[in-house]
Each structure stands twice: as structure tokens, then as C-alpha cells.
Amino acid sequence: MSSDVPEAPENDPADLNGLWVLIVEDSWALGTSLQKLLESRGANVMGLAATAAEAERLIAQRTPDVALVDINLRRGEQSHALIDRLHDRGIRVVVITGYSGASLPPSKAAAILQKPIREDLLLASLRAGNVQRDRKE
């Protein structure tokens, strides 16, 4: 787990208002659960992608503020190259993984969250980016 994930304060249900999120996750059940949670908090979910190619197609339509990205995608695909491309484009990345030994350079991901994902840590990692995004506007 990344140590730069802030503690989760109590926030209102619309605390992610205006945040555009891309979910890159090969588990349909987890992806749709994440989508419902984030939308209930005011985020705009651009879509669900199970592969890097699907993620790239969605990003070509609109640039997200943040991408939730699983390390292991459909048919054994790894997302390391996708994470690099997202980072290079200035898109914040929150990695979600079922493996405790996810190795990424610290600068590539804003947070690394272990599955099963704790809702408070997920929301805190997204809130931190929402505050930073608001400051840039």
C-alpha cells in the first residue's frame, strides 16, 4: 500500500463531483461495483476497460482525471506499459491489484491499493486527486 494515501475524512456523498475516472479492470463484477460506488459519490465514470487497447480507445474520446488500473488484465495482459503511457500523459493512476508484491516505480502511481479494496482508502486516493485538480482549474 502506498504511504501517500491520505486518511479518509468524513465527506458528503458528492465529494467526487466532476472527477472523470477510467476503470481498467478485467473483472466485470468488480468494475461495475467500482463504477456504481464512484458514481454515487459524484464521479463521472468514462467507462470500463478490460484490456489496454480498450482503455486507449476510451482515452482517445476523453482524457480522464484519474485511472483505476488493475495490474493483471484479460488473457494474462499486464498493464505496466499502459500505466507508463497514462503517467506520461499526466493522468493520475491508482493501481488496484490482488498481489501484494506489485512493483512499480513510486512516481508512476498515486496509490497502490490491495484487493479487496477498502472503500475508505479508494475514496481518499481519489479525493486527493480531486483537490489537486481543483487547484489547477
C-alpha positions in Angstrom: 0.0 0.0 0.0 1.3 3.4 -0.9 2.0 5.6 2.2 0.9 8.8 0.5 -2.8 7.9 0.6 -4.4 10.4 3.0 -6.7 9.4 5.8 -10.3 9.3 4.8 -12.2 12.1 6.4 -16.0 12.1 6.5 -17.2 13.7 3.3 -20.6 14.2 1.8 -21.8 11.8 -0.9 -21.0 14.2 -3.7 -17.3 14.6 -2.7 -16.0 13.4 -6.1 -18.2 15.8 -8.2 -16.8 16.5 -11.6 -14.0 13.9 -11.4 -13.6 11.9 -14.6 -12.5 8.3 -13.9 -11.5 5.5 -16.2 -11.7 2.0 -14.7 -9.3 -0.6 -16.2 -10.3 -3.9 -14.6 -10.9 -7.3 -16.2 -13.4 -8.5 -13.5 -16.8 -7.3 -14.7 -18.3 -7.7 -11.2 -15.5 -5.5 -9.6 -15.6 -3.0 -12.4 -19.3 -2.4 -12.2 -19.2 -2.3 -8.4 -16.5 0.4 -8.6 -18.5 2.3 -11.2 -21.6 2.3 -9.0 -19.7 3.4 -5.9 -17.9 6.2 -7.7 -21.0 7.5 -9.5 -22.8 7.5 -6.2 -20.1 9.9 -4.9 -20.5 12.2 -7.9 -17.7 11.0 -10.2 -18.1 10.6 -13.9 -17.0 7.1 -15.0 -15.9 7.2 -18.6 -16.2 3.5 -19.0 -14.9 0.1 -18.1 -12.0 -1.4 -20.0 -10.7 -5.0 -19.6 -7.6 -4.5 -21.8 -5.1 -1.8 -22.5 -6.4 -1.4 -26.0 -9.9 -0.8 -24.7 -8.5 1.8 -22.3 -6.7 3.6 -25.1 -9.9 3.8 -27.1 -11.7 5.4 -24.2 -8.9 7.8 -23.6 -8.9 8.8 -27.2 -12.5 10.0 -26.7 -11.9 11.9 -23.4 -8.9 12.3 -21.1 -9.7 11.2 -17.6 -8.5 13.0 -14.4 -7.6 9.6 -12.9 -7.5 6.0 -14.0 -8.0 3.0 -11.7 -5.9 0.3 -13.2 -5.5 -3.4 -12.3 -2.1 -4.9 -12.9 -3.3 -8.1 -14.5 -5.8 -7.7 -17.2 -7.7 -10.0 -19.6 -5.9 -13.0 -21.1 -2.8 -12.5 -18.9 -2.1 -9.0 -20.2 0.0 -6.8 -17.8 -0.8 -3.1 -17.5 2.7 -1.8 -16.9 3.0 -0.2 -20.4 -0.5 1.3 -20.1 0.4 2.8 -16.7 3.6 4.3 -18.2 1.5 5.9 -21.0 -1.1 7.3 -18.6 1.6 8.7 -16.4 3.4 10.3 -19.4 0.1 11.9 -20.4 -0.3 13.4 -17.0 -3.2 11.2 -16.0 -3.1 10.2 -12.3 -3.0 6.4 -11.8 -4.4 4.5 -8.8 -3.3 0.9 -9.1 -5.6 -1.8 -7.8 -4.1 -5.3 -7.5 -4.7 -8.7 -5.9 -1.0 -9.2 -5.5 0.9 -7.8 -2.5 4.2 -7.6 -4.4 3.1 -5.1 -7.1 6.3 -3.5 -8.3 6.0 0.0 -9.8 8.3 3.0 -9.6 6.8 5.2 -6.8 6.3 8.1 -9.2 4.1 6.1 -11.6 1.1 5.6 -9.3 -0.6 8.0 -6.9 -1.5 4.9 -4.8 -1.4 1.1 -4.9 -4.5 -0.4 -3.4 -4.7 -4.1 -2.4 -7.8 -6.1 -3.4 -10.2 -6.5 -1.8 -10.2 -2.7 -2.0 -11.0 -0.8 1.2 -13.6 1.8 0.2 -12.2 4.5 2.5 -8.7 4.2 1.0 -10.1 4.2 -2.5 -12.1 7.3 -1.9 -9.3 9.0 -0.1 -6.9 8.4 -3.0 -9.5 9.9 -5.4 -10.3 12.8 -3.1 -6.6 13.8 -3.0 -6.5 14.0 -6.8 -9.8 15.9 -6.9 -8.3 18.5 -4.6 -5.2 18.8 -6.8 -7.3 19.0 -9.9 -9.5 21.7 -8.4 -6.4 23.8 -7.6 -5.2 23.7 -11.2 -8.5 25.0 -12.6 
